[in-house]
C-alpha cells in the first residue's frame, strides 16, 4: 500500500510504530527522520548516505547498501 506522506506522522503514531527503515535520498533523509521522531519512532535503520541529527534517545543504525553488495559479490 502506498499512501501520501502528508499523513505519515499521524498514521505512524496511530499504529504505535517504534522502528522505521529510512530509505529515501540523502536530500530528504533529515526531514523524513524528523517526521519519524515526531511520530514516536525510537529506532531508525538508515539506508540514506547521511548522518542524521536526532535526539539522544533515538537509536540510529546506519547501513551502506553499496558496501553490503560488495560483500555479497565476494561469495559469488
C-alpha positions as CSV (number, residue, x, y, z in Angstrom):
1,X,0.0,0.0,0.0
2,X,1.3,3.5,-0.9
3,X,0.0,6.5,1.0
4,X,0.5,10.2,0.8
5,X,3.4,11.2,3.1
6,X,1.3,14.2,4.3
7,X,-0.4,11.6,6.6
8,X,2.8,9.8,7.7
9,X,3.1,11.2,11.2
10,X,-0.5,10.6,12.1
11,X,-0.5,7.1,10.6
12,X,2.7,6.0,12.4
13,X,1.6,7.5,15.7
14,X,-1.8,5.7,15.5
15,X,-0.2,2.4,14.7
16,X,2.3,2.8,17.6
17,X,5.2,2.1,15.3
18,X,8.6,2.3,17.1
19,X,11.1,1.1,14.4
20,X,11.4,2.5,10.9
21,X,13.6,1.9,7.9
22,X,14.6,5.1,6.2
23,X,15.2,4.5,2.5
24,X,15.0,8.0,1.0
25,X,17.5,10.1,-0.9
26,X,20.0,11.9,1.2
27,X,18.3,15.2,0.4
28,X,15.1,14.0,2.1
29,X,16.6,12.0,4.9
30,X,16.8,14.6,7.7
31,X,13.3,15.9,7.1
32,X,11.9,12.4,7.0
33,X,13.8,11.4,10.2
34,X,12.4,14.5,11.9
35,X,8.8,13.3,11.0
36,X,9.6,9.8,12.2
37,X,10.8,11.2,15.6
38,X,7.7,13.4,15.8
39,X,5.5,10.3,15.1
40,X,7.1,8.5,18.1
41,X,9.7,6.2,16.3
42,X,12.6,5.5,18.6
43,X,14.8,3.4,16.3
44,X,15.7,4.1,12.7
45,X,17.5,1.9,10.3
46,X,19.1,4.4,7.9
47,X,20.0,3.5,4.4
48,X,20.5,7.1,3.3
49,X,24.1,8.1,2.9
50,X,23.9,10.9,5.5
51,X,24.4,11.2,9.3
52,X,21.1,12.1,11.0
53,X,20.7,14.7,13.7
54,X,18.2,13.1,16.1
55,X,17.6,13.4,19.9
56,X,19.8,11.3,22.2
57,X,17.0,8.9,23.0
58,X,16.7,7.8,19.3
59,X,18.8,4.9,18.1
60,X,20.0,5.1,14.5
61,X,21.7,2.2,12.8
62,X,23.5,3.2,9.6
63,X,23.5,0.8,6.6
64,X,25.6,1.3,3.5
65,X,24.0,-0.8,0.7
66,X,27.0,-0.4,-1.6
67,X,29.3,-2.0,1.0
68,X,26.9,-4.8,1.6
69,X,26.5,-5.5,-2.1
70,X,30.3,-5.6,-2.4
71,X,30.5,-8.2,0.4
72,X,27.8,-10.3,-1.3
73,X,29.7,-10.4,-4.6
74,X,32.6,-11.9,-2.8
75,X,30.6,-15.1,-2.3
76,X,29.6,-15.2,-6.0
